[in-house]
Amino acid sequence: MNIAVKPTDSEKLASGFLARKHKNFIGGQWLDAKSGKTFEVYNPADGSVIAHVADSDKADVDLAVAAARKAFDEGPWSKMTPTERAKLLFRLADAMEAHADELALIETLDNGKPYKMARMGDVPGSAEKFRYFGGWCTKIAGQTVNSNRPGDFHLYTLREPVGVCGLITPWNFPLAAACVKLAPALAAGCTVILKPAEQTPLSALRLGEIFQEVGFPDGVVNILTGFGETAGAPITEHPGVDKVSFTGSTEVGKIILRAATGNLKRVTLELGGKSPIIIFPDADLEKAIPAAANGIFFNAGQVCAASSRLYAHKDIFDRIVEGVAKHAEKLKVGPGINADTDLGPLVSQEQIDRVTGYLKAGVDAGATLVTGGKRLEGSGYFVQPTVFANTSEDMSIQREEIFGPVLTASSFSDADLDRIAKQANNSDYGLSAYMWTQNISTAHKLARKLRAGDVHINSFGLDNALPFGGYKQSGWGRENGSYGIEPYLETKSVMVGL
């Protein structure tokens, strides 16, 4: 489905939002960085500078924490009823949809993803986060508990917001990743400081304007732009921050854990993945093959849950690899703003250097290059969708997260589920796993054996009601569903002697 950018929308964005002097959103005000410094934001489709944003540091973090603490400790946020908070979240979702074309275009120019994907997926999905968690505002409740000791006692629990939360988000889904943290934190009654990735800060800033437009109290939502070392680190270390939620690389996640020890702040981590997709000989290949292709080429492979390791039975292996390769070769690679683009650029020069390094490593290691394998010439950070076959566990392309449109494929020869699971689980990561089979027993048995937090059987994608997160080095905690609001709540026990 082709959804085109209206020329008038591009002109309006260029002369309006993009032309502004972008500042931090702190305590309901738009403020320059205390240092006065800014940094450039690039369009990955051509490398051009599209905006300048505030280069925040510890002084800006101190201001934001003070604003968030005041809104939480003194109100009005902490004094609002759950229904009042829910109404604001619903109003925000409506406003996001009213600005959907603009938000999608910002996301495309900033991140590079196809406009049709941002407009049909990222923006409405992000708005729906606030509707889903807005419904949770009035459902947070404690319990009454029967006493087990002699005498008369009334025992109950309270669920209370954890406090001020630092939310640090990645560049692959800038708007969606922000909203999956903002929505439950605000529903729980917390106040927040959001630091978007330095590569893609623009949709967060526009969202800050929308928060202001719909009437959120000052200090409830604060947004700082800046780099991890100078803005993200002070948030994770700050004694006034009660919780940090981070999505990004496992390497940075470990740094955040160490930084959080100062006041033992609560931490949620959604980290890397190297997810397997297992296809059995009885699978419906008319569905499994495009699913395998979409699972690695969607969003140019810049997806933590991408199905980047293909394991297929030897009887169907060649057909699957050929089918995925043909799918790759049909994809239109180009600027996300073009209506016919299927696969946009990688997000940055750093990312394309990383991905092309793995392409060379795969060839050097002896993997069979089925299709792709090259950077496209010209401006922008474009790389061909790539399939490697006959890969092995000792190859870096099969062990390490590439975060690009690169699939490794290997075969298995029997239906020993323990052996298949061992191969699929042979990774430091455990975020997602995918399988395609029409045998219900095989599906459910293997689902239990896979060491992954998110298992898909003949399916893909996420659901707001279903928790998402990983085993092993793929993270701590869960997002989405009732599990997604839990990290933003504390439990208080109350014992009353009667």
C-alpha positions as CSV (number, residue, x, y, z in Angstrom):
1,M,0.0,0.0,0.0
2,N,1.5,3.3,-1.1
3,I,0.9,6.3,1.2
4,A,2.5,9.4,-0.2
5,V,3.8,12.5,1.6
6,K,1.8,15.6,0.6
7,P,4.1,18.3,-0.8
8,T,2.3,20.8,1.4
9,D,3.1,18.8,4.5
10,S,6.8,18.8,3.6
11,E,6.8,22.5,3.0
12,K,4.9,23.2,6.2
13,L,7.3,21.0,8.3
14,A,10.4,22.6,6.7
15,S,9.3,26.1,7.4
16,G,7.6,25.3,10.7
17,F,8.8,22.7,13.2
18,L,12.2,21.9,11.6
19,A,13.1,25.6,11.3
20,R,12.5,26.3,15.0
21,K,15.3,26.6,17.5
22,H,14.8,23.3,19.4
23,K,15.0,23.5,23.2
24,N,14.6,21.3,26.2
25,F,11.1,20.9,27.7
26,I,11.5,21.4,31.5
27,G,8.9,22.3,34.0
28,G,6.5,23.4,31.3
29,Q,9.0,25.7,29.6
30,W,11.2,25.5,26.5
31,L,14.7,26.2,27.6
32,D,18.1,26.3,25.9
33,A,20.8,24.0,27.3
34,K,22.5,25.8,30.2
35,S,25.8,25.6,28.3
36,G,24.2,27.1,25.2
37,K,25.5,24.3,23.2
38,T,23.6,22.5,20.4
39,F,24.2,19.6,18.0
40,E,23.1,18.7,14.5
41,V,20.4,16.2,13.5
42,Y,20.9,14.5,10.2
43,N,18.6,13.0,7.6
44,P,20.0,9.5,7.0
45,A,18.6,9.4,3.5
46,D,21.1,12.0,2.3
47,G,23.3,13.0,5.2
48,S,21.9,16.6,5.3
49,V,21.4,18.6,8.5
50,I,17.7,19.0,9.2
51,A,17.8,20.6,12.7
52,H,19.8,21.7,15.6
53,V,18.8,20.6,19.2
54,A,20.0,21.4,22.7
55,D,23.2,19.6,23.8
56,S,22.2,18.9,27.5
57,D,24.4,18.0,30.4
58,K,24.2,17.6,34.1
59,A,23.0,21.1,34.8
60,D,20.0,20.5,32.5
61,V,19.4,17.2,34.2
62,D,19.4,18.8,37.6
63,L,16.7,21.3,36.4
64,A,14.6,18.5,34.9
65,V,14.8,16.4,38.0
66,A,13.8,19.3,40.2
67,A,10.8,20.0,38.0
68,A,9.8,16.3,38.0
69,R,10.3,16.0,41.8
70,K,8.1,19.1,42.4
71,A,5.3,17.8,40.2
72,F,5.5,14.4,41.9
73,D,6.1,15.4,45.6
74,E,3.9,18.5,45.7
75,G,1.4,17.9,42.9
76,P,-0.6,18.5,41.0
77,W,0.1,15.1,39.3
78,S,0.3,13.1,42.6
79,K,-3.0,14.7,43.7
80,M,-5.0,14.0,40.6
81,T,-7.5,11.2,40.6
82,P,-6.9,8.2,38.3
83,T,-9.8,9.2,36.2
84,E,-8.3,12.7,35.6
85,R,-5.0,11.2,34.6
86,A,-6.8,8.8,32.3
87,K,-8.7,11.6,30.6
88,L,-5.4,13.4,29.8
89,L,-3.8,10.2,28.3
90,F,-6.9,9.6,26.1
91,R,-6.8,13.3,25.1
92,L,-3.1,12.9,24.2
93,A,-3.8,9.9,22.0
94,D,-6.5,11.8,20.1
95,A,-4.1,14.7,19.6
96,M,-1.4,12.4,18.3
97,E,-3.7,11.0,15.7
98,A,-4.8,14.5,14.7
99,H,-1.1,15.3,14.0
100,A,-0.4,11.8,12.6
101,D,0.8,13.0,9.1
102,E,3.3,15.5,10.7
103,L,4.6,13.0,13.3
104,A,5.1,10.3,10.6
105,L,7.0,12.8,8.4
106,I,9.2,13.8,11.3
107,E,9.9,10.2,12.0
108,T,10.8,9.5,8.4
109,L,13.2,12.4,8.0
110,D,14.9,11.8,11.3
111,N,15.1,8.0,11.3
112,G,14.9,7.2,7.6
113,K,12.1,4.6,7.8
114,P,9.5,4.6,5.0
115,Y,6.8,7.2,5.5
116,K,4.0,4.6,4.9
117,M,5.4,2.5,7.7
118,A,5.6,5.4,10.2
119,R,2.1,6.6,9.2
120,M,0.3,3.3,9.3
121,G,2.3,1.7,12.1
122,D,4.5,3.8,14.4
123,V,2.2,6.8,14.9
124,P,-1.2,5.0,15.4
125,G,0.6,2.3,17.5
126,S,2.1,4.9,19.7
127,A,-1.2,6.7,20.2
128,E,-2.8,3.4,21.1
129,K,-0.2,2.9,23.9
130,F,-1.8,5.9,25.7
131,R,-5.3,4.5,25.3
132,Y,-4.3,1.1,26.5
133,F,-2.5,2.3,29.6
134,G,-5.0,5.1,30.1
135,G,-7.4,2.3,30.9
136,W,-5.0,1.0,33.6
137,C,-5.2,4.3,35.5
138,T,-8.4,3.3,37.2
139,K,-7.5,-0.4,37.6
140,I,-4.4,-0.1,39.9
141,A,-5.4,-1.5,43.2
142,G,-4.0,-3.2,46.3
143,Q,-5.4,-6.2,48.2
144,T,-7.0,-7.0,51.5
145,V,-5.2,-9.9,53.2
146,N,-6.3,-12.4,55.8
147,S,-4.1,-12.4,58.9
148,N,-2.3,-15.6,60.0
149,R,-1.5,-14.4,63.5
150,P,-3.6,-14.4,66.7
151,G,-5.7,-11.4,67.4
152,D,-7.7,-9.0,65.3
153,F,-6.0,-7.3,62.4
154,H,-6.9,-5.6,59.2
155,L,-4.2,-6.2,56.6
156,Y,-4.1,-4.6,53.2
157,T,-1.7,-3.4,50.5
158,L,-1.4,-0.2,48.5
159,R,0.1,0.2,45.0
160,E,1.8,3.6,44.7
161,P,3.8,5.2,41.9
162,V,7.6,4.7,42.3
163,G,8.3,8.4,41.8
164,V,10.5,10.2,39.2
165,C,11.5,8.1,36.2
166,G,14.3,8.6,33.7
167,L,13.3,7.2,30.3
168,I,16.1,6.6,27.8
169,T,15.0,5.5,24.4
170,P,16.6,4.2,21.2
171,W,16.8,5.5,17.6
172,N,15.2,2.6,15.7
173,F,11.6,3.4,16.8
174,P,11.9,6.9,18.3
175,L,8.3,7.7,18.8
176,A,7.0,4.2,19.6
177,A,9.9,3.4,22.1
178,A,9.2,6.7,23.9
179,C,5.5,6.0,24.2
180,V,5.9,2.5,25.4
181,K,7.6,4.0,28.5
182,L,5.8,7.2,28.9
183,A,2.3,5.7,28.8
184,P,2.7,3.2,31.8
185,A,4.8,5.6,33.8
186,L,2.2,8.3,33.6
187,A,-0.7,5.9,34.1
188,A,1.0,4.7,37.3
189,G,1.2,8.3,38.5
190,C,4.9,8.9,38.0
191,T,6.6,12.0,36.6
192,V,9.2,11.5,33.9
193,I,12.4,12.8,32.3
194,L,12.6,11.5,28.7
195,K,16.0,11.5,26.9
196,P,15.5,10.4,23.3
197,A,18.5,9.0,21.3
198,E,20.8,11.7,20.0
199,Q,20.4,10.4,16.5
200,T,16.6,10.8,16.5
201,P,15.3,13.4,19.0
202,L,12.8,15.3,16.9
203,S,9.6,13.3,17.3
204,A,10.0,13.4,21.1
205,L,10.3,17.2,21.0
206,R,7.1,17.5,18.9
207,L,5.4,15.1,21.3
208,G,6.4,17.4,24.1
209,E,4.6,20.2,22.4
210,I,1.5,18.0,22.1
211,F,1.7,17.2,25.9
212,Q,1.7,20.9,26.5
213,E,-1.2,21.5,24.1
214,V,-3.5,19.0,25.7
215,G,-3.0,20.3,29.2
216,F,-0.5,18.1,31.1
217,P,0.6,19.9,34.3
218,D,4.0,21.5,34.3
219,G,6.9,19.2,35.3
220,V,5.0,15.9,34.7
221,V,6.8,15.3,31.4
222,N,10.3,16.8,30.8
223,I,12.3,16.1,27.7
224,L,16.1,16.6,27.3
225,T,18.1,16.1,24.1
226,G,21.7,15.1,24.3
227,F,24.3,12.4,24.3
228,G,24.4,9.3,26.4
229,E,27.7,10.2,28.2
230,T,26.7,13.8,29.0
231,A,22.9,13.7,29.4
232,G,22.0,10.0,29.8
233,A,24.6,9.2,32.4
234,P,23.6,12.1,34.8
235,I,20.0,10.8,34.6
236,T,20.9,7.3,35.6
237,E,23.2,8.5,38.4
238,H,21.0,11.2,39.8
239,P,19.9,10.6,43.4
240,G,16.6,12.4,42.7
241,V,15.6,9.8,40.0
242,D,13.8,6.8,41.5
243,K,13.7,4.6,38.4
244,V,15.4,4.2,35.0
245,S,13.9,2.5,32.0
246,F,16.3,2.0,29.1
247,T,16.0,0.5,25.7
248,G,19.2,0.0,23.7
249,S,22.3,-2.1,23.5
250,T,23.3,-4.7,26.1
251,E,26.7,-2.9,26.5
252,V,25.1,0.3,27.5
253,G,22.5,-1.5,29.6
254,K,25.4,-2.9,31.8
255,I,26.7,0.7,32.2
256,I,23.3,1.9,33.4
257,L,23.1,-0.9,35.9
258,R,26.4,0.2,37.4
259,A,25.3,3.9,37.4
260,A,22.0,3.0,39.2
261,T,23.7,1.6,42.3
262,G,24.1,5.0,43.9
263,N,20.6,5.1,45.3
264,L,19.6,1.6,44.2
265,K,17.1,3.0,41.8
266,R,14.7,0.6,40.1
267,V,15.9,-0.4,36.6
268,T,14.1,-1.9,33.5
269,L,16.3,-2.8,30.6
270,E,15.1,-3.8,27.1
271,L,18.3,-4.8,25.3
272,G,19.7,-6.6,22.3
273,G,18.6,-9.8,20.5
274,K,19.7,-12.4,18.1
275,S,16.4,-14.1,17.6
276,P,15.9,-17.5,15.8
277,I,13.2,-18.4,13.4
278,I,12.7,-22.1,13.1
279,I,10.7,-23.5,10.1
280,F,9.6,-27.1,10.1
281,P,8.9,-29.1,6.9
282,D,5.1,-29.1,7.6
283,A,4.9,-25.3,7.8
284,D,2.7,-23.3,5.4
285,L,5.6,-22.0,3.3
286,E,3.4,-19.5,1.5
287,K,3.2,-17.7,4.9
288,A,6.5,-18.7,6.5
289,I,8.7,-17.4,3.7
290,P,7.4,-13.8,3.6
291,A,7.3,-13.9,7.4
292,A,11.0,-14.8,7.5
293,A,11.8,-12.0,5.1
294,N,9.7,-9.4,6.9
295,G,11.2,-10.5,10.2
296,I,14.7,-9.4,9.2
297,F,14.1,-6.7,6.5
298,F,11.4,-4.7,8.3
299,N,12.7,-1.3,9.4
300,A,16.0,-2.2,7.6
301,G,16.7,-4.9,10.2
302,Q,17.0,-2.3,12.9
303,V,14.8,-4.2,15.3
304,C,15.8,-5.8,18.6
305,A,13.4,-8.6,18.0
306,A,14.4,-9.2,14.4
307,S,14.4,-12.9,13.3
308,S,18.0,-12.7,12.2
309,R,18.9,-16.5,12.6
310,L,17.0,-18.8,10.3
311,Y,17.0,-22.5,11.0
312,A,15.1,-24.6,8.4
313,H,14.7,-28.3,7.9
314,K,16.9,-29.6,5.2
315,D,14.0,-30.8,3.0
316,I,12.8,-27.2,2.6
317,F,15.9,-25.3,3.3
318,D,16.8,-24.4,-0.3
319,R,13.2,-23.4,-1.1
320,I,13.1,-21.1,1.9
321,V,16.4,-19.4,1.3
322,E,15.6,-18.9,-2.4
323,G,12.2,-17.5,-1.4
324,V,13.6,-15.1,1.1
325,A,16.3,-14.0,-1.3
326,K,13.8,-13.3,-4.0
327,H,11.8,-11.2,-1.6
328,A,14.9,-9.3,-0.7
329,E,15.7,-8.6,-4.4
330,K,12.2,-7.2,-4.9
331,L,12.4,-4.7,-2.1
332,K,12.7,-1.1,-3.2
333,V,15.5,0.5,-1.3
334,G,15.4,4.3,-1.1
335,P,14.6,7.4,0.9
336,G,11.7,6.8,3.3
337,I,9.9,9.9,1.9
338,N,9.3,8.1,-1.4
339,A,5.9,6.4,-1.7
340,D,7.4,3.2,-3.2
341,T,10.2,2.7,-0.7
342,D,10.1,-0.6,1.1
343,L,13.5,-0.4,2.9
344,G,15.0,2.9,4.0
345,P,18.5,3.8,5.0
346,L,20.3,2.8,8.2
347,V,20.2,5.5,10.8
348,S,23.8,6.8,10.7
349,Q,27.3,6.6,9.3
350,E,28.3,4.7,12.5
351,Q,25.5,2.1,11.8
352,I,26.4,1.6,8.2
353,D,30.0,1.1,9.1
354,R,29.0,-1.5,11.6
355,V,26.7,-3.4,9.2
356,T,29.1,-3.3,6.3
357,G,31.8,-4.6,8.6
358,Y,29.7,-7.6,9.4
359,L,29.0,-8.2,5.7
360,K,32.7,-8.4,5.0
361,A,33.2,-10.6,8.1
362,G,30.6,-13.1,6.8
363,V,32.3,-13.4,3.4
364,D,35.7,-13.7,5.0
365,A,34.4,-16.5,7.3
366,G,33.2,-18.6,4.3
367,A,29.5,-18.1,4.5
368,T,27.6,-18.3,1.2
369,L,26.4,-14.9,0.1
370,V,23.0,-15.6,-1.5
371,T,22.0,-12.1,-2.2
372,G,22.9,-8.5,-1.3
373,G,26.1,-7.9,0.7
374,K,26.9,-4.3,-0.4
375,R,26.4,-0.7,0.5
376,L,24.5,1.2,-2.2
377,E,26.5,4.0,-3.9
378,G,25.5,7.6,-3.5
379,S,24.5,9.8,-0.6
380,G,22.7,8.3,2.4
381,Y,23.3,5.2,4.5
382,F,21.8,2.5,2.3
383,V,22.7,-1.2,2.3
384,Q,21.3,-4.1,0.3
385,P,19.1,-6.6,2.1
386,T,21.3,-9.6,2.5
387,V,21.0,-13.3,3.0
388,F,23.9,-15.6,4.0
389,A,23.5,-19.4,3.8
390,N,25.5,-22.3,5.3
391,T,26.5,-20.2,8.3
392,S,27.9,-21.8,11.5
393,E,27.8,-20.9,15.2
394,D,31.4,-19.8,15.2
395,M,30.8,-17.0,12.7
396,S,30.3,-13.4,14.1
397,I,27.4,-12.8,11.8
398,Q,25.5,-15.6,13.5
399,R,26.6,-14.9,17.1
400,E,26.4,-11.1,17.3
401,E,23.6,-8.6,16.9
402,I,24.2,-6.8,13.6
403,F,21.1,-4.6,13.7
404,G,20.8,-4.4,10.0
405,P,19.0,-6.3,7.1
406,V,21.2,-9.3,7.3
407,L,19.9,-12.9,7.7
408,T,22.0,-16.0,8.4
409,A,20.5,-19.4,7.4
410,S,21.4,-22.9,8.4
411,S,19.6,-26.2,8.3
412,F,18.7,-29.0,10.6
413,S,18.1,-32.6,9.6
414,D,15.7,-34.1,12.2
415,A,12.8,-33.2,14.4
416,D,14.6,-33.7,17.8
417,L,13.2,-30.7,19.6
418,D,15.8,-30.8,22.3
419,R,18.6,-30.5,19.7
420,I,16.7,-27.8,17.8
421,A,16.1,-25.8,21.0
422,K,19.8,-26.2,22.0
423,Q,20.8,-24.7,18.7
424,A,18.3,-21.9,18.9
425,N,19.3,-21.1,22.5
426,N,23.0,-21.0,21.7
427,S,23.1,-17.2,22.1
428,D,23.9,-14.7,24.8
429,Y,20.5,-13.2,24.0
430,G,17.0,-14.4,24.6
431,L,14.6,-11.7,23.5
432,S,12.3,-13.3,20.8
433,A,11.9,-16.6,19.0
434,Y,9.8,-17.6,16.0
435,M,8.6,-20.9,14.7
436,W,6.4,-22.1,11.8
437,T,4.7,-25.5,12.0
438,Q,1.2,-26.9,11.7
439,N,1.9,-29.5,14.4
440,I,0.3,-28.1,17.5
441,S,2.3,-30.5,19.8
442,T,5.6,-29.5,18.2
443,A,4.7,-25.8,18.6
444,H,3.8,-25.9,22.3
445,K,6.6,-28.3,23.3
446,L,9.2,-26.2,21.6
447,A,7.8,-23.0,23.0
448,R,8.6,-24.3,26.5
449,K,12.1,-25.2,25.5
450,L,13.1,-21.9,24.0
451,R,14.9,-19.5,26.3
452,A,13.2,-16.4,25.1
453,G,10.8,-13.9,26.6
454,D,8.7,-13.6,23.5
455,V,7.8,-16.7,21.4
456,H,5.8,-16.5,18.2
457,I,4.1,-19.5,16.6
458,N,3.0,-18.9,13.0
459,S,2.9,-15.2,13.9
460,F,4.9,-12.0,14.4
461,G,4.4,-8.5,15.9
462,L,3.5,-7.2,19.4
463,D,0.3,-6.8,21.3
464,N,-0.2,-4.1,23.9
465,A,-1.8,-6.7,26.3
466,L,1.1,-9.1,26.1
467,P,4.3,-8.5,28.0
468,F,7.5,-8.0,26.0
469,G,11.1,-8.5,27.3
470,G,13.9,-10.9,27.3
471,Y,15.9,-13.7,29.0
472,K,19.6,-13.7,29.6
473,Q,21.4,-10.6,28.2
474,S,18.3,-9.3,26.5
475,G,17.3,-7.4,29.5
476,W,15.5,-7.1,32.8
477,G,11.8,-6.7,33.3
478,R,8.9,-6.4,30.8
479,E,7.0,-3.8,28.9
480,N,3.4,-3.9,27.7
481,G,0.4,-5.5,29.4
482,S,-0.2,-5.5,33.2
483,Y,3.5,-6.5,33.5
484,G,4.4,-3.2,31.8
485,I,2.9,-1.0,34.5
486,E,4.3,-3.1,37.4
487,P,7.9,-1.6,37.2
488,Y,6.4,1.9,37.8
489,L,4.7,0.9,41.1
490,E,5.7,0.2,44.6
491,T,3.8,-2.1,47.0
492,K,3.1,-0.9,50.5
493,S,1.9,-3.2,53.2
494,V,-0.4,-1.8,56.0
495,M,-1.2,-3.7,59.3
496,V,-3.9,-2.4,61.5
497,G,-4.5,-3.8,65.0
498,L,-8.2,-3.8,65.8
